[in-house]
């Protein structure tokens, strides 16, 4: 992040400390509980939003030239990179009878042969051969190629749409501020550490909700991270449907003894980005954590997480250091999941028809308003409107 931006944000944070309040919007808001329960709403979120937006599905480094990977997320994906470095994305589905084409998680490119009737495809998605092809005379072979989905690479990551559509314009998707922030992190050269695949029995939106406010930290994270953070103090900004939060650490006032040229935002708090529609990025002092949240059903969540390090640990001490950091991170995440399970049970009990967002929980409002806007609804209720 540009140093001028860091200084601006830290000055805003110091002003909040002086007043003793977090950043707030003008009024509280409310959300109907059926948005976490209704199967039709879940299907619309999956089919009309998540399957149509660019989602983070891999790190670019996971697909070297001449290799492929598969991902079974909101749709089965096959991602291939040719020897010249060109990346392509397909639905991992044979056009004959709809069989999953490639069962391997990764490997070198080859002719992909369907395990059902042995239809064969090249890594560029072109149909190569049909056993006893005379039985399919009259069919335009072009419509039998693999179904292509748009893919793009940005910030050292692969972003894919889970359905056919136009090419991805990642500059327009992220916007100027997010691009500036993430370009400054130089993520292309980072390495993956400690990938995670977590499934829990809660609505996917509850998982995202827990990241978007720090009101709960004092109570819910007493055993893990509460001692690090200033109680319920933060900055909240949105850029289109993306959100940037800054959660302030108790060591903030150390900067009062430093010249501005030495101020470092990452030392005195955690940046938390919500990248629409389902990726959360936690920027810590010396590493960055990614969590991409997928619905696994109306009442089920799958989180694919990984940590990015500037370089791979080269000593046992460095390895233990980052392992300890991630142990704290995922312990806190388990505390959040435990709370989300209690919320899920609570709203299913029918005690209330709505949930409330305080004035300092505005990022939750923005997330749910983004979903409403994408679906052409207006379910978030803002008091005073």
C-alpha positions as CSV (number, residue, x, y, z in Angstrom):
1,X,0.0,0.0,0.0
2,X,1.3,3.5,-0.8
3,X,2.9,5.1,2.2
4,X,0.7,8.2,1.8
5,X,-2.4,6.0,2.1
6,X,-1.0,4.3,5.2
7,X,-0.4,7.6,6.9
8,X,-3.9,8.8,6.0
9,X,-5.5,5.7,7.4
10,X,-3.4,5.8,10.6
11,X,-4.3,9.4,11.2
12,X,-7.9,8.6,10.9
13,X,-7.4,5.7,13.3
14,X,-5.7,7.9,15.9
15,X,-8.7,10.3,15.7
16,X,-11.0,7.4,16.5
17,X,-8.9,6.4,19.5
18,X,-9.0,9.9,20.8
19,X,-12.8,10.0,20.5
20,X,-13.1,6.4,21.8
21,X,-15.5,5.3,19.0
22,X,-15.3,3.2,15.8
23,X,-16.3,4.5,12.4
24,X,-20.1,4.4,12.1
25,X,-22.8,4.9,9.6
26,X,-25.9,7.1,10.3
27,X,-28.2,4.3,11.6
28,X,-28.5,0.6,12.4
29,X,-30.0,-1.8,9.9
30,X,-31.8,-5.2,10.0
31,X,-31.8,-8.3,7.9
32,X,-34.5,-11.0,7.6
33,X,-33.4,-14.3,9.0
34,X,-34.9,-16.2,6.1
35,X,-32.0,-15.1,4.0
36,X,-29.9,-17.7,5.9
37,X,-32.5,-20.4,5.6
38,X,-34.4,-20.2,2.4
39,X,-33.3,-22.7,-0.3
40,X,-34.6,-20.7,-3.2
41,X,-32.5,-17.7,-2.0
42,X,-29.5,-19.9,-1.7
43,X,-30.0,-21.2,-5.3
44,X,-30.3,-17.6,-6.6
45,X,-27.1,-16.6,-4.8
46,X,-25.3,-19.6,-6.3
47,X,-26.7,-19.4,-9.8
48,X,-27.2,-15.7,-10.4
49,X,-24.2,-14.4,-8.5
50,X,-21.5,-16.8,-7.6
51,X,-21.5,-18.8,-10.9
52,X,-21.4,-15.6,-12.9
53,X,-18.7,-13.6,-11.2
54,X,-14.9,-14.2,-11.3
55,X,-14.0,-16.3,-8.3
56,X,-10.5,-17.2,-7.0
57,X,-10.0,-20.8,-7.8
58,X,-6.2,-21.4,-7.6
59,X,-2.8,-19.8,-7.4
60,X,-1.1,-19.3,-10.8
61,X,1.9,-21.2,-9.5
62,X,-0.3,-24.3,-9.1
63,X,-0.5,-24.6,-13.0
64,X,2.9,-24.6,-14.6
65,X,3.3,-24.6,-18.3
66,X,2.2,-27.9,-19.8
67,X,0.1,-28.9,-16.8
68,X,-3.6,-29.0,-15.7
69,X,-5.5,-28.9,-12.5
70,X,-9.2,-29.6,-11.7
71,X,-11.4,-28.0,-9.1
72,X,-14.8,-29.2,-8.0
73,X,-16.5,-26.1,-6.6
74,X,-19.7,-24.6,-7.8
75,X,-19.2,-26.5,-11.0
76,X,-16.4,-29.0,-12.0
77,X,-13.6,-27.1,-13.6
78,X,-10.6,-28.1,-15.7
79,X,-7.8,-25.5,-16.0
80,X,-5.0,-26.1,-18.5
81,X,-1.9,-24.2,-19.4
82,X,-0.1,-24.8,-22.6
83,X,3.7,-24.8,-23.2
84,X,3.5,-21.2,-24.2
85,X,1.9,-20.2,-20.9
86,X,-1.7,-19.6,-22.1
87,X,-4.3,-20.5,-19.5
88,X,-7.7,-22.0,-20.5
89,X,-10.7,-23.0,-18.4
90,X,-13.4,-25.5,-19.2
91,X,-16.2,-27.3,-17.5
92,X,-14.8,-30.7,-16.7
93,X,-17.7,-32.5,-18.4
94,X,-17.7,-34.7,-21.4
95,X,-20.1,-33.5,-24.1
96,X,-21.4,-37.0,-24.8
97,X,-23.3,-38.0,-21.7
98,X,-22.2,-35.5,-19.1
99,X,-19.6,-37.5,-17.3
100,X,-16.9,-35.8,-15.3
101,X,-14.0,-36.0,-17.7
102,X,-10.8,-35.8,-15.7
103,X,-10.7,-37.4,-12.2
104,X,-7.1,-36.4,-11.3
105,X,-6.5,-33.3,-9.2
106,X,-3.5,-32.2,-11.3
107,X,-0.9,-33.5,-13.7
108,X,0.8,-33.0,-17.1
109,X,-1.3,-32.1,-20.0
110,X,-2.4,-35.1,-22.1
111,X,-5.2,-36.3,-24.2
112,X,-8.1,-36.4,-21.8
113,X,-10.1,-39.6,-22.3
114,X,-13.6,-39.9,-20.8
115,X,-13.9,-42.9,-18.5
116,X,-17.4,-43.7,-19.7
117,X,-17.2,-44.1,-23.5
118,X,-13.6,-43.0,-24.2
119,X,-14.4,-39.7,-26.0
120,X,-11.0,-37.9,-26.2
121,X,-10.2,-34.2,-25.9
122,X,-7.1,-32.2,-26.4
123,X,-5.8,-29.8,-23.6
124,X,-7.2,-26.9,-25.6
125,X,-10.7,-28.4,-25.2
126,X,-11.0,-29.6,-28.8
127,X,-12.7,-32.9,-29.4
128,X,-10.0,-35.3,-30.6
129,X,-11.8,-38.5,-31.2
130,X,-15.0,-40.5,-30.8
131,X,-14.9,-44.3,-30.8
132,X,-17.3,-45.7,-33.4
133,X,-17.8,-42.2,-34.6
134,X,-20.2,-43.2,-37.4
135,X,-22.9,-43.3,-34.8
136,X,-22.7,-39.5,-34.4
137,X,-22.7,-38.5,-38.0
138,X,-24.7,-35.4,-38.6
139,X,-23.7,-33.7,-35.4
140,X,-21.6,-30.5,-35.7
141,X,-18.4,-31.5,-34.1
142,X,-17.8,-27.9,-33.0
143,X,-20.6,-28.2,-30.5
144,X,-18.9,-31.3,-29.0
145,X,-15.8,-29.4,-27.8
146,X,-15.5,-28.9,-24.1
147,X,-17.5,-25.9,-22.8
148,X,-15.1,-23.1,-22.2
149,X,-15.4,-20.7,-19.2
150,X,-13.5,-17.4,-19.0
151,X,-10.4,-17.3,-16.8
152,X,-7.9,-14.5,-15.9
153,X,-4.9,-14.1,-13.8
154,X,-4.3,-11.2,-11.3
155,X,-2.3,-10.9,-8.1
156,X,-0.7,-14.2,-8.7
157,X,-4.1,-16.0,-8.7
158,X,-6.4,-17.6,-11.2
159,X,-9.9,-16.2,-11.3
160,X,-12.6,-18.2,-13.1
161,X,-16.3,-17.9,-13.9
162,X,-18.2,-21.1,-13.3
163,X,-20.3,-20.7,-16.4
164,X,-19.8,-19.7,-20.0
165,X,-19.6,-15.9,-20.6
166,X,-17.6,-13.0,-21.9
167,X,-13.9,-12.5,-21.2
168,X,-13.1,-11.3,-17.7
169,X,-12.2,-7.6,-17.3
170,X,-10.3,-7.8,-14.0
171,X,-9.3,-4.1,-14.1
172,X,-13.0,-3.1,-14.2
173,X,-14.0,-5.8,-11.7
174,X,-11.5,-4.7,-9.0
175,X,-11.4,-1.0,-9.6
176,X,-8.7,1.5,-9.1
177,X,-8.3,1.4,-5.3
178,X,-8.3,-2.4,-4.9
179,X,-5.8,-2.7,-7.8
180,X,-3.5,-0.1,-6.3
181,X,-3.6,-1.8,-2.8
182,X,-3.0,-5.4,-4.1
183,X,-0.4,-4.4,-6.7
184,X,1.6,-2.9,-3.8
185,X,1.6,-6.3,-2.0
186,X,3.5,-7.8,-5.0
187,X,1.7,-11.1,-4.6
188,X,2.9,-12.6,-7.9
189,X,6.1,-13.7,-6.2
190,X,4.6,-15.0,-2.9
191,X,4.5,-18.7,-2.2
192,X,1.7,-20.9,-0.8
193,X,1.9,-22.1,2.7
194,X,-0.5,-24.4,4.7
195,X,-3.5,-24.7,2.3
196,X,-6.8,-25.6,4.0
197,X,-10.1,-27.1,2.9
198,X,-12.7,-26.7,5.7
199,X,-16.4,-27.6,5.7
200,X,-18.9,-26.6,8.3
201,X,-22.8,-26.9,8.6
202,X,-23.6,-23.2,8.3
203,X,-25.0,-20.9,5.6
204,X,-22.1,-19.4,3.6
205,X,-23.0,-15.9,4.4
206,X,-22.6,-16.5,8.2
207,X,-19.0,-17.4,7.5
208,X,-18.4,-14.1,5.7
209,X,-20.3,-12.1,8.4
210,X,-17.9,-13.2,11.1
211,X,-15.0,-11.6,9.2
212,X,-16.7,-8.2,8.5
213,X,-16.9,-6.8,12.0
214,X,-14.6,-6.8,15.1
215,X,-17.4,-6.1,17.6
216,X,-17.3,-9.8,18.6
217,X,-13.6,-10.1,19.2
218,X,-13.6,-9.1,22.9
219,X,-16.0,-11.9,23.8
220,X,-15.7,-14.6,21.2
221,X,-11.9,-14.6,20.9
222,X,-10.8,-14.2,24.5
223,X,-8.6,-17.3,24.2
224,X,-6.9,-16.4,20.9
225,X,-6.6,-12.9,19.5
226,X,-8.5,-10.5,21.8
227,X,-5.3,-9.4,23.6
228,X,-3.9,-8.1,20.3
229,X,-6.8,-5.7,19.3
230,X,-8.3,-2.5,20.4
231,X,-11.9,-3.3,21.4
232,X,-14.4,-2.7,18.6
233,X,-12.3,-0.1,16.8
234,X,-11.9,0.1,13.0
235,X,-12.1,1.8,9.7
236,X,-14.6,0.6,7.1
237,X,-14.7,1.6,3.4
238,X,-16.3,0.2,0.3
239,X,-15.1,0.4,-3.3
240,X,-18.0,-0.8,-5.5
241,X,-19.0,-4.1,-3.9
242,X,-15.5,-4.7,-2.5
243,X,-14.8,-3.7,1.1
244,X,-11.7,-2.7,3.0
245,X,-11.7,-2.9,6.8
246,X,-8.8,-2.0,9.2
247,X,-8.9,-3.6,12.6
248,X,-6.7,-1.7,15.1
249,X,-4.2,-3.3,17.4
250,X,-3.4,-2.2,20.9
251,X,0.1,-1.1,19.9
252,X,-1.2,1.7,17.7
253,X,0.0,4.5,19.9
254,X,3.6,3.4,19.4
255,X,3.5,5.5,16.2
256,X,3.3,8.7,18.2
257,X,7.0,8.3,19.0
258,X,7.9,7.7,15.3
259,X,8.3,10.1,12.4
260,X,5.5,9.7,9.8
261,X,8.1,8.3,7.3
262,X,8.4,5.2,9.5
263,X,4.7,4.6,10.0
264,X,3.7,1.1,8.9
265,X,0.0,0.3,8.7
266,X,0.5,-3.5,8.9
267,X,2.4,-3.3,12.2
268,X,-0.5,-1.6,14.0
269,X,-3.6,-3.5,12.7
270,X,-4.9,-6.0,10.2
271,X,-6.3,-5.0,6.9
272,X,-9.3,-7.2,6.0
273,X,-10.5,-7.1,2.4
274,X,-13.7,-8.6,1.2
275,X,-13.3,-9.2,-2.6
276,X,-16.8,-9.5,-4.1
277,X,-18.5,-11.9,-4.0
278,X,-16.8,-14.5,-1.7
279,X,-13.1,-14.0,-1.0
280,X,-11.6,-12.6,2.3
281,X,-8.0,-11.4,2.5
282,X,-6.4,-10.8,5.8
283,X,-3.2,-8.7,5.5
284,X,-0.9,-9.3,8.5
285,X,2.5,-7.8,9.1
286,X,4.6,-10.4,7.3
287,X,2.1,-12.6,5.4
288,X,-1.3,-12.6,3.9
289,X,-4.2,-15.1,4.4
290,X,-6.8,-15.9,1.8
291,X,-10.1,-17.5,2.5
292,X,-12.6,-18.1,-0.3
293,X,-16.1,-19.1,0.9
294,X,-18.3,-21.4,-1.2
295,X,-21.8,-22.6,-0.4
296,X,-22.0,-26.4,-0.1
297,X,-25.8,-26.2,0.2
298,X,-28.3,-23.9,1.9
299,X,-26.9,-24.8,5.3
300,X,-23.3,-25.8,4.5
301,X,-20.1,-23.9,3.9
302,X,-16.8,-24.8,2.3
303,X,-13.8,-22.6,2.9
304,X,-10.6,-22.9,0.8
305,X,-7.8,-21.1,2.6
306,X,-4.1,-20.5,2.1
307,X,-1.4,-18.3,3.4
308,X,1.0,-16.4,1.1
309,X,4.6,-15.8,2.3
310,X,7.1,-13.6,0.6
311,X,9.4,-16.6,0.4
312,X,9.3,-20.2,1.5
313,X,10.6,-20.8,5.0
314,X,14.2,-21.9,4.8
315,X,14.9,-22.7,8.4
316,X,13.1,-24.8,11.0
317,X,12.7,-21.6,13.1
318,X,10.9,-19.8,10.2
319,X,8.7,-22.9,9.6
320,X,7.7,-23.0,13.3
321,X,7.0,-19.3,13.3
322,X,4.5,-19.4,10.5
323,X,3.0,-22.7,11.7
324,X,2.3,-20.9,15.1
325,X,0.8,-17.9,13.3
326,X,-1.6,-20.1,11.4
327,X,-2.5,-22.2,14.4
328,X,-3.7,-18.9,16.0
329,X,-5.5,-17.9,12.9
330,X,-7.4,-21.2,12.4
331,X,-8.1,-21.5,16.1
332,X,-9.8,-18.1,15.9
333,X,-11.6,-19.2,12.8
334,X,-12.9,-22.3,14.6
335,X,-14.2,-20.0,17.3
336,X,-16.1,-18.1,14.6
337,X,-17.4,-21.3,13.2
338,X,-18.6,-22.4,16.6
339,X,-20.5,-19.1,17.0
340,X,-21.9,-19.4,13.5
341,X,-23.3,-22.8,14.3
342,X,-25.0,-21.3,17.3
343,X,-26.4,-18.4,15.2
344,X,-27.7,-21.0,12.6
345,X,-29.5,-22.9,15.4
346,X,-30.8,-19.7,16.9
347,X,-32.3,-18.3,13.7
348,X,-33.8,-21.7,12.9
349,X,-35.6,-21.6,16.3
350,X,-37.8,-18.7,15.1
351,X,-37.1,-16.4,18.0
352,X,-37.0,-13.4,15.7
353,X,-37.7,-12.6,12.1
354,X,-34.7,-10.3,11.7
355,X,-31.1,-9.8,12.8
356,X,-29.6,-6.4,13.6
357,X,-26.5,-4.6,12.5
358,X,-25.1,-1.8,14.6
359,X,-23.9,1.4,13.2
360,X,-20.3,0.1,13.5
361,X,-21.2,-3.1,11.7
362,X,-21.6,-1.3,8.3
363,X,-19.5,-3.8,6.4
364,X,-22.1,-6.5,7.0
365,X,-24.8,-4.2,5.6
366,X,-22.7,-3.4,2.5
367,X,-22.1,-7.2,1.9
368,X,-25.8,-8.0,2.1
369,X,-26.8,-4.9,0.1
370,X,-24.4,-6.1,-2.6
371,X,-26.2,-9.4,-2.8
372,X,-29.6,-7.6,-2.9
373,X,-28.4,-5.3,-5.7
374,X,-27.1,-8.3,-7.7
375,X,-30.5,-10.1,-7.3
376,X,-32.7,-7.0,-7.9
377,X,-34.0,-7.1,-4.3
378,X,-34.0,-4.8,-1.3
379,X,-34.1,-7.0,1.8
380,X,-31.7,-5.0,4.0
381,X,-33.8,-2.6,6.1
382,X,-32.0,0.7,7.1
383,X,-33.6,2.5,9.9
384,X,-34.9,6.0,9.1
385,X,-35.5,5.3,5.5
